[in-house]
Amino acid sequence: MSTSPFEFHDPARRGVGIALAVAAMASLSFSDATSKWVMLSVTPVMVLWFRYAVQAVGTALVLAPLRGRAMWRTHSLRWQLLRGLLMVSCSLLAFYCLQRMPVAEFTATVMLTPLVLTALARFVMKEQVSALRWLMVVGGLIGALLVIRPGGQVDSTVGWMALTVVVTYAVFQAVTSHMTRTEDPAVMQLYTGWVGWAVSTLLVFNAWVTPQSLHDWALLLMVGLAATLGQYLLIVAFSKAPASVVSPFLYTGVAFSTFMGWWLFDHIPDALAFTGMGLVVLCGVVAGRIKGAAQA
């Protein structure tokens, strides 16, 4: 699946990419908040298993009647497996973080991902990175430290685990960006789901706690549906418009998560946390604009 430069600069396609990115962040924020809610009753590994079970089975049921065995066709099985392993590792760490820290602060920390991608671009892909973009990386890190600072509303130990999620997710995004040049988003979604389900099945045997109510079963299903929809919309968004256009709108996830945290858990970040969240968002948006201008 390739996209020509002319299509990338089509205003209509760019608008669709932006809308899909915002919808993706709404879905992912809903999934995170629902995960935190249901983990009051079940283990994180169980939530992980349901999340990938829904994605694996749901994607296969949608694609099988349309493509048959061709739905497994890929240009690189190794890249598909690597992407799936990165995603399930990131998800498991994220669930443990969400169990112990507020949704808004977790989302703001994960929003460091584009800034970490800047470092990966310089040291792994050998791209030139301007001094101003490095300044934005430092500013984003300072913002994250304000969110997860000792003595704040977040346990600093869990905060450092959230930074591990950021690094893992940054590598995942780099792999995804590379693969969207040749791979079908639906096929990527299919492989990610089945790799995640296989790994989580190996883990869930010692962590299974049977939900005690239909309410918990429904929450687990919603976690899987929202996460699957959000990840798919994100893949399609990046296939419709350049990353420099789409990336700034990923920060709407902070607003969605803040609202969900207030609505479900009556939690509002304190002043320093809000300052840190704002700094992460500002630096991320500015860094994205600088990169977009340099590539234009």
VEXVEXKOL-435950 format. One record per residue (C-alpha): z, x, y; residue in three letters; residue number from 1. Coordinates in steps of 0.2 Angstrom, whole numbers. Last residue first. Example, Ala and Ser with C-alpha at 12.3 -4.5 7.8 and 13.67 -1.06 7.14 Angstrom:
# VEXVEXKOL-435950
+-------+-------+-------+---------+-----+
|     w |     u |     v | residuo | num |
+-------+-------+-------+---------+-----+
|    36 |    68 |    -5 |     SER |   2 |
|    39 |    62 |   -22 |     ALA |   1 |
+-------+-------+-------+---------+-----+
***
This chain:
# VEXVEXKOL-435950
+-------+-------+-------+---------+-----+
|     w |     u |     v | residuo | num |
+-------+-------+-------+---------+-----+
|    15 |    42 |   103 |     ALA | 296 |
|    25 |    53 |    92 |     GLN | 295 |
|    36 |    61 |   105 |     ALA | 294 |
|    39 |    44 |   113 |     ALA | 293 |
|    44 |    36 |    97 |     GLY | 292 |
|    56 |    51 |    94 |     LYS | 291 |
|    64 |    49 |   111 |     ILE | 290 |
|    66 |    30 |   109 |     ARG | 289 |
|    74 |    32 |    92 |     GLY | 288 |
|    86 |    45 |    99 |     ALA | 287 |
|    90 |    33 |   113 |     VAL | 286 |
|    93 |    18 |   101 |     VAL | 285 |
|   105 |    29 |    90 |     GLY | 284 |
|   114 |    36 |   105 |     CYS | 283 |
|   118 |    19 |   112 |     LEU | 282 |
|   123 |    11 |    95 |     VAL | 281 |
|   135 |    25 |    91 |     VAL | 280 |
|   142 |    25 |   108 |     LEU | 279 |
|   145 |     6 |   108 |     GLY | 278 |
|   153 |     7 |    91 |     MET | 277 |
|   165 |    21 |    98 |     GLY | 276 |
|   169 |    11 |   113 |     THR | 275 |
|   173 |    -4 |   102 |     PHE | 274 |
|   184 |     7 |    91 |     ALA | 273 |
|   193 |    13 |   107 |     LEU | 272 |
|   196 |    -5 |   113 |     ALA | 271 |
|   202 |   -12 |    97 |     ASP | 270 |
|   190 |   -20 |    84 |     PRO | 269 |
|   192 |   -39 |    82 |     ILE | 268 |
|   197 |   -46 |    65 |     HIS | 267 |
|   200 |   -65 |    61 |     ASP | 266 |
|   195 |   -61 |    43 |     PHE | 265 |
|   180 |   -73 |    40 |     LEU | 264 |
|   174 |   -77 |    58 |     TRP | 263 |
|   180 |   -62 |    67 |     TRP | 262 |
|   173 |   -50 |    53 |     GLY | 261 |
|   157 |   -60 |    53 |     MET | 260 |
|   154 |   -59 |    72 |     PHE | 259 |
|   157 |   -40 |    71 |     THR | 258 |
|   146 |   -39 |    57 |     SER | 257 |
|   131 |   -48 |    66 |     PHE | 256 |
|   134 |   -37 |    82 |     ALA | 255 |
|   134 |   -21 |    72 |     VAL | 254 |
|   119 |   -27 |    62 |     GLY | 253 |
|   109 |   -29 |    78 |     THR | 252 |
|   109 |   -10 |    77 |     TYR | 251 |
|    94 |   -11 |    65 |     LEU | 250 |
|    84 |   -16 |    81 |     PHE | 249 |
|    83 |     1 |    87 |     PRO | 248 |
|    74 |     7 |    70 |     SER | 247 |
|    59 |    -5 |    70 |     VAL | 246 |
|    49 |     2 |    84 |     VAL | 245 |
|    52 |    21 |    81 |     SER | 244 |
|    50 |    17 |    62 |     ALA | 243 |
|    33 |    11 |    65 |     PRO | 242 |
|    28 |    -7 |    62 |     ALA | 241 |
|    23 |   -18 |    47 |     LYS | 240 |
|    28 |    -7 |    32 |     SER | 239 |
|    45 |    -3 |    40 |     PHE | 238 |
|    48 |   -22 |    42 |     ALA | 237 |
|    43 |   -25 |    24 |     VAL | 236 |
|    56 |   -13 |    17 |     ILE | 235 |
|    69 |   -20 |    28 |     LEU | 234 |
|    65 |   -38 |    22 |     LEU | 233 |
|    66 |   -32 |     4 |     TYR | 232 |
|    84 |   -25 |     7 |     GLN | 231 |
|    90 |   -40 |    16 |     GLY | 230 |
|    84 |   -52 |     3 |     LEU | 229 |
|    92 |   -43 |   -11 |     THR | 228 |
|   108 |   -41 |    -1 |     ALA | 227 |
|   109 |   -59 |     3 |     ALA | 226 |
|   105 |   -65 |   -15 |     LEU | 225 |
|   117 |   -53 |   -23 |     GLY | 224 |
|   132 |   -57 |   -11 |     VAL | 223 |
|   128 |   -75 |   -12 |     MET | 222 |
|   129 |   -75 |   -31 |     LEU | 221 |
|   146 |   -67 |   -30 |     LEU | 220 |
|   152 |   -79 |   -18 |     LEU | 219 |
|   146 |   -94 |   -29 |     ALA | 218 |
|   156 |   -87 |   -44 |     TRP | 217 |
|   171 |   -85 |   -33 |     ASP | 216 |
|   170 |  -103 |   -27 |     HIS | 215 |
|   167 |  -109 |   -45 |     LEU | 214 |
|   185 |  -102 |   -49 |     SER | 213 |
|   194 |   -90 |   -59 |     GLN | 212 |
|   182 |   -75 |   -59 |     PRO | 211 |
|   182 |   -65 |   -75 |     THR | 210 |
|   189 |   -48 |   -71 |     VAL | 209 |
|   177 |   -34 |   -78 |     TRP | 208 |
|   182 |   -16 |   -73 |     ALA | 207 |
|   181 |    -6 |   -89 |     ASN | 206 |
|   165 |   -14 |   -95 |     PHE | 205 |
|   158 |   -14 |   -77 |     VAL | 204 |
|   152 |     5 |   -77 |     LEU | 203 |
|   138 |     5 |   -89 |     LEU | 202 |
|   132 |   -12 |   -83 |     THR | 201 |
|   132 |    -4 |   -65 |     SER | 200 |
|   120 |     9 |   -70 |     VAL | 199 |
|   108 |    -2 |   -78 |     ALA | 198 |
|   109 |   -15 |   -64 |     TRP | 197 |
|   105 |    -2 |   -51 |     GLY | 196 |
|    90 |     4 |   -60 |     VAL | 195 |
|    84 |   -13 |   -63 |     TRP | 194 |
|    86 |   -18 |   -45 |     GLY | 193 |
|    79 |    -3 |   -37 |     THR | 192 |
|    64 |    -4 |   -49 |     TYR | 191 |
|    60 |   -22 |   -44 |     LEU | 190 |
|    63 |   -19 |   -25 |     GLN | 189 |
|    51 |    -4 |   -25 |     MET | 188 |
|    38 |   -15 |   -35 |     VAL | 187 |
|    40 |   -29 |   -21 |     ALA | 186 |
|    38 |   -16 |    -7 |     PRO | 185 |
|    21 |   -10 |   -15 |     ASP | 184 |
|    21 |     9 |   -15 |     GLU | 183 |
|     9 |    21 |    -7 |     THR | 182 |
|    15 |    25 |    11 |     ARG | 181 |
|    31 |    15 |     8 |     THR | 180 |
|    37 |    29 |    -3 |     MET | 179 |
|    40 |    42 |    10 |     HIS | 178 |
|    50 |    30 |    21 |     SER | 177 |
|    60 |    24 |     6 |     THR | 176 |
|    64 |    42 |     2 |     VAL | 175 |
|    70 |    46 |    19 |     ALA | 174 |
|    80 |    29 |    19 |     GLN | 173 |
|    88 |    34 |     3 |     PHE | 172 |
|    93 |    51 |    10 |     VAL | 171 |
|   100 |    43 |    25 |     ALA | 170 |
|   110 |    31 |    14 |     TYR | 169 |
|   118 |    45 |     5 |     THR | 168 |
|   123 |    53 |    21 |     VAL | 167 |
|   130 |    37 |    28 |     VAL | 166 |
|   139 |    32 |    13 |     VAL | 165 |
|   148 |    49 |    13 |     THR | 164 |
|   153 |    45 |    31 |     LEU | 163 |
|   161 |    29 |    24 |     ALA | 162 |
|   171 |    40 |    13 |     MET | 161 |
|   177 |    49 |    28 |     TRP | 160 |
|   183 |    33 |    35 |     GLY | 159 |
|   192 |    28 |    19 |     VAL | 158 |
|   203 |    43 |    22 |     THR | 157 |
|   204 |    39 |    41 |     SER | 156 |
|   212 |    22 |    36 |     ASP | 155 |
|   204 |    11 |    50 |     VAL | 154 |
|   213 |     1 |    63 |     GLN | 153 |
|   217 |    18 |    73 |     GLY | 152 |
|   231 |    30 |    70 |     GLY | 151 |
|   219 |    44 |    64 |     PRO | 150 |
|   201 |    40 |    71 |     ARG | 149 |
|   188 |    30 |    60 |     ILE | 148 |
|   180 |    21 |    75 |     VAL | 147 |
|   183 |    35 |    88 |     LEU | 146 |
|   176 |    48 |    75 |     LEU | 145 |
|   160 |    37 |    73 |     ALA | 144 |
|   157 |    38 |    92 |     GLY | 143 |
|   159 |    57 |    92 |     ILE | 142 |
|   147 |    58 |    78 |     LEU | 141 |
|   135 |    47 |    88 |     GLY | 140 |
|   137 |    58 |   103 |     GLY | 139 |
|   133 |    74 |    93 |     VAL | 138 |
|   117 |    66 |    86 |     VAL | 137 |
|   112 |    60 |   103 |     MET | 136 |
|   114 |    78 |   110 |     LEU | 135 |
|   103 |    84 |    95 |     TRP | 134 |
|    90 |    72 |   101 |     ARG | 133 |
|    91 |    79 |   119 |     LEU | 132 |
|    89 |    97 |   112 |     ALA | 131 |
|    73 |    92 |   104 |     SER | 130 |
|    70 |    91 |    86 |     VAL | 129 |
|    55 |   100 |    78 |     GLN | 128 |
|    52 |    95 |    60 |     GLU | 127 |
|    56 |   106 |    46 |     LYS | 126 |
|    57 |    92 |    33 |     MET | 125 |
|    74 |    98 |    26 |     VAL | 124 |
|    83 |   106 |    41 |     PHE | 123 |
|    75 |    97 |    55 |     ARG | 122 |
|    70 |    80 |    48 |     ALA | 121 |
|    87 |    79 |    38 |     LEU | 120 |
|    96 |    82 |    55 |     ALA | 119 |
|    87 |    68 |    63 |     THR | 118 |
|    90 |    57 |    47 |     LEU | 117 |
|   108 |    59 |    51 |     VAL | 116 |
|   105 |    51 |    68 |     LEU | 115 |
|    96 |    36 |    59 |     PRO | 114 |
|   111 |    34 |    47 |     THR | 113 |
|   124 |    34 |    60 |     LEU | 112 |
|   123 |    15 |    59 |     MET | 111 |
|   134 |    16 |    43 |     VAL | 110 |
|   149 |    20 |    55 |     THR | 109 |
|   145 |     4 |    65 |     ALA | 108 |
|   143 |    -6 |    49 |     THR | 107 |
|   160 |     0 |    42 |     PHE | 106 |
|   169 |    -4 |    59 |     GLU | 105 |
|   162 |   -21 |    60 |     ALA | 104 |
|   166 |   -25 |    42 |     VAL | 103 |
|   185 |   -20 |    43 |     PRO | 102 |
|   191 |    -6 |    31 |     MET | 101 |
|   198 |    -5 |    13 |     ARG | 100 |
|   188 |   -16 |     2 |     GLN |  99 |
|   173 |   -13 |    13 |     LEU |  98 |
|   174 |     6 |     9 |     CYS |  97 |
|   175 |     3 |   -10 |     TYR |  96 |
|   160 |    -8 |    -8 |     PHE |  95 |
|   151 |     5 |     2 |     ALA |  94 |
|   154 |    19 |   -11 |     LEU |  93 |
|   147 |     7 |   -25 |     LEU |  92 |
|   132 |     3 |   -14 |     SER |  91 |
|   127 |    21 |    -9 |     CYS |  90 |
|   128 |    26 |   -28 |     SER |  89 |
|   117 |    11 |   -32 |     VAL |  88 |
|   104 |    15 |   -18 |     MET |  87 |
|   103 |    33 |   -22 |     LEU |  86 |
|   100 |    30 |   -41 |     LEU |  85 |
|    87 |    17 |   -37 |     GLY |  84 |
|    78 |    29 |   -25 |     ARG |  83 |
|    78 |    43 |   -38 |     LEU |  82 |
|    71 |    31 |   -51 |     LEU |  81 |
|    57 |    25 |   -40 |     GLN |  80 |
|    53 |    43 |   -35 |     TRP |  79 |
|    52 |    48 |   -53 |     ARG |  78 |
|    41 |    33 |   -58 |     LEU |  77 |
|    28 |    39 |   -46 |     SER |  76 |
|    12 |    29 |   -42 |     HIS |  75 |
|    20 |    13 |   -49 |     THR |  74 |
|    14 |    -1 |   -60 |     ARG |  73 |
|    29 |   -12 |   -66 |     TRP |  72 |
|    23 |   -28 |   -59 |     MET |  71 |
|     7 |   -25 |   -68 |     ALA |  70 |
|    15 |   -31 |   -84 |     ARG |  69 |
|    13 |   -49 |   -77 |     GLY |  68 |
|     7 |   -50 |   -59 |     ARG |  67 |
|    10 |   -67 |   -52 |     LEU |  66 |
|    20 |   -75 |   -66 |     PRO |  65 |
|    31 |   -59 |   -68 |     ALA |  64 |
|    34 |   -56 |   -49 |     LEU |  63 |
|    46 |   -70 |   -45 |     VAL |  62 |
|    56 |   -69 |   -61 |     LEU |  61 |
|    57 |   -50 |   -60 |     ALA |  60 |
|    63 |   -50 |   -42 |     THR |  59 |
|    77 |   -63 |   -47 |     GLY |  58 |
|    82 |   -54 |   -63 |     VAL |  57 |
|    84 |   -37 |   -55 |     ALA |  56 |
|    90 |   -42 |   -38 |     GLN |  55 |
|   103 |   -55 |   -45 |     VAL |  54 |
|   109 |   -42 |   -58 |     ALA |  53 |
|   110 |   -29 |   -44 |     TYR |  52 |
|   123 |   -38 |   -33 |     ARG |  51 |
|   132 |   -45 |   -49 |     PHE |  50 |
|   135 |   -28 |   -55 |     TRP |  49 |
|   141 |   -21 |   -39 |     LEU |  48 |
|   153 |   -36 |   -36 |     VAL |  47 |
|   160 |   -32 |   -53 |     MET |  46 |
|   161 |   -13 |   -48 |     VAL |  45 |
|   171 |   -18 |   -33 |     PRO |  44 |
|   184 |   -27 |   -43 |     THR |  43 |
|   187 |   -46 |   -42 |     VAL |  42 |
|   199 |   -58 |   -32 |     SER |  41 |
|   201 |   -51 |   -14 |     LEU |  40 |
|   184 |   -42 |   -18 |     MET |  39 |
|   176 |   -60 |   -14 |     VAL |  38 |
|   179 |   -58 |     4 |     TRP |  37 |
|   174 |   -40 |     6 |     LYS |  36 |
|   158 |   -44 |    -3 |     SER |  35 |
|   155 |   -59 |     8 |     THR |  34 |
|   156 |   -48 |    24 |     ALA |  33 |
|   144 |   -36 |    16 |     ASP |  32 |
|   132 |   -49 |    11 |     SER |  31 |
|   132 |   -57 |    28 |     PHE |  30 |
|   129 |   -41 |    36 |     SER |  29 |
|   115 |   -37 |    25 |     LEU |  28 |
|   107 |   -54 |    28 |     SER |  27 |
|   109 |   -53 |    47 |     ALA |  26 |
|   102 |   -35 |    46 |     MET |  25 |
|    87 |   -40 |    37 |     ALA |  24 |
|    83 |   -54 |    49 |     ALA |  23 |
|    84 |   -42 |    63 |     VAL |  22 |
|    72 |   -30 |    54 |     ALA |  21 |
|    60 |   -45 |    50 |     LEU |  20 |
|    59 |   -50 |    68 |     ALA |  19 |
|    55 |   -32 |    73 |     ILE |  18 |
|    42 |   -30 |    60 |     GLY |  17 |
|    34 |   -46 |    64 |     VAL |  16 |
|    33 |   -41 |    83 |     GLY |  15 |
|    25 |   -25 |    78 |     ARG |  14 |
|    12 |   -34 |    67 |     ARG |  13 |
|     8 |   -45 |    82 |     ALA |  12 |
|     7 |   -30 |    94 |     PRO |  11 |
|    -6 |   -21 |    83 |     ASP |  10 |
|    -1 |    -3 |    85 |     HIS |   9 |
|     3 |    -1 |    66 |     PHE |   8 |
|   -13 |    -9 |    62 |     GLU |   7 |
|   -23 |     4 |    71 |     PHE |   6 |
|   -13 |    18 |    63 |     PRO |   5 |
|   -19 |    11 |    46 |     SER |   4 |
|    -6 |     4 |    34 |     THR |   3 |
|    -6 |     9 |    16 |     SER |   2 |
|     0 |     0 |     0 |     MET |   1 |
+-------+-------+-------+---------+-----+
***
